[in-house]
């Protein structure tokens, strides 16, 4: 069974940093794309950052603050989040594609206190 498991969420003060990690299991194939989305109650899930065929794309609100990276050999993806703001508070979900199937992690809460 293919699974994506996130780790690294938590509570941080505004201006601080957090690093999220996502590990894939249950497959020997590499996800493409692979990345991160986030969601707050009452709003749609939005793109944070994604790597597609080695190219990174970021949501407008996180450009220059967040950095996505991946380890293809380990089938993991990470998100370094700097200069965090209260509006970055959300549940962050790992996302990965295998062919036509999209997989989601269970989500990890990130709370930024102002």
C-alpha positions in Angstrom: 0.0 0.0 0.0 1.4 3.4 -1.0 1.6 5.9 1.8 2.9 9.4 2.3 3.8 10.3 5.9 4.5 13.9 6.9 6.5 15.0 9.9 7.9 18.2 11.3 4.8 20.3 12.0 4.3 22.3 15.2 4.0 25.6 16.9 6.4 28.4 16.0 6.6 32.2 16.6 6.2 34.6 13.7 9.6 35.0 12.0 10.7 31.6 12.9 11.4 28.5 10.8 10.2 24.9 10.5 11.1 22.0 8.3 8.5 19.6 7.1 9.4 16.2 5.7 7.4 13.6 3.8 8.5 10.0 3.4 6.9 7.6 0.8 6.5 3.9 1.3 5.0 1.0 -0.5 6.4 1.7 -3.9 9.8 1.5 -5.7 8.8 4.1 -8.2 9.5 7.8 -7.8 6.6 10.2 -7.4 6.3 12.9 -10.1 5.2 15.5 -9.2 5.8 15.6 -5.5 5.1 18.5 -3.2 3.2 20.3 -0.6 -0.3 21.8 -0.3 -2.0 23.5 2.7 -5.5 24.1 3.9 -7.2 26.2 6.5 -10.8 25.5 7.6 -13.4 27.0 5.2 -10.9 27.5 2.4 -9.7 25.4 -0.6 -6.5 23.5 -0.4 -3.8 25.5 -2.0 -0.4 24.9 -3.6 2.6 25.6 -1.4 5.4 24.1 -3.5 5.9 21.2 -5.9 8.7 19.6 -7.9 7.7 18.4 -11.3 10.4 16.7 -13.4 13.1 18.4 -11.3 11.6 21.8 -11.5 10.2 23.6 -8.5 7.2 25.8 -8.4 5.9 27.8 -5.5 2.7 29.5 -4.5 2.9 33.3 -4.7 2.5 33.8 -1.0 5.6 31.6 -0.1 8.0 32.5 -2.8 11.5 33.6 -1.4 10.5 32.2 2.1 10.0 28.5 1.5 12.3 26.0 -0.2 11.3 22.6 -1.5 13.8 19.8 -2.0 13.6 16.1 -2.6 15.7 13.0 -2.4 14.8 10.8 -5.3 16.8 7.8 -4.0 14.8 7.9 -0.7 11.5 9.0 -2.3 11.2 11.9 0.2 10.4 15.5 -0.1 11.1 18.3 2.3 9.9 21.9 2.8 12.1 24.4 4.6 9.9 27.3 5.8 11.5 30.5 6.9 10.2 33.9 8.0 6.9 32.3 8.9 3.8 34.4 9.3 0.6 34.0 11.1 -1.2 33.5 7.7 1.0 30.4 7.1 -1.0 28.6 9.8 -2.6 25.6 8.2 -2.6 21.8 7.8 0.1 21.0 5.4 -0.3 17.9 3.2 2.3 16.0 1.2 1.2 15.1 -2.3 2.6 12.8 -4.9 1.7 11.5 -8.3 2.3 8.0 -9.6 1.1 7.8 -13.2 -2.5 8.9 -13.1 -3.0 8.3 -9.3 -2.5 11.1 -6.8 -1.6 10.3 -3.2 -2.0 12.5 -0.1 -0.5 12.3 3.3 -2.6 12.6 6.4 -1.5 16.2 7.0 0.6 17.9 9.7 -0.5 21.0 11.6 1.7 24.2 11.4 0.7 27.0 13.7 2.5 30.3 13.6 1.8 32.6 16.6 2.0 36.3 16.1 
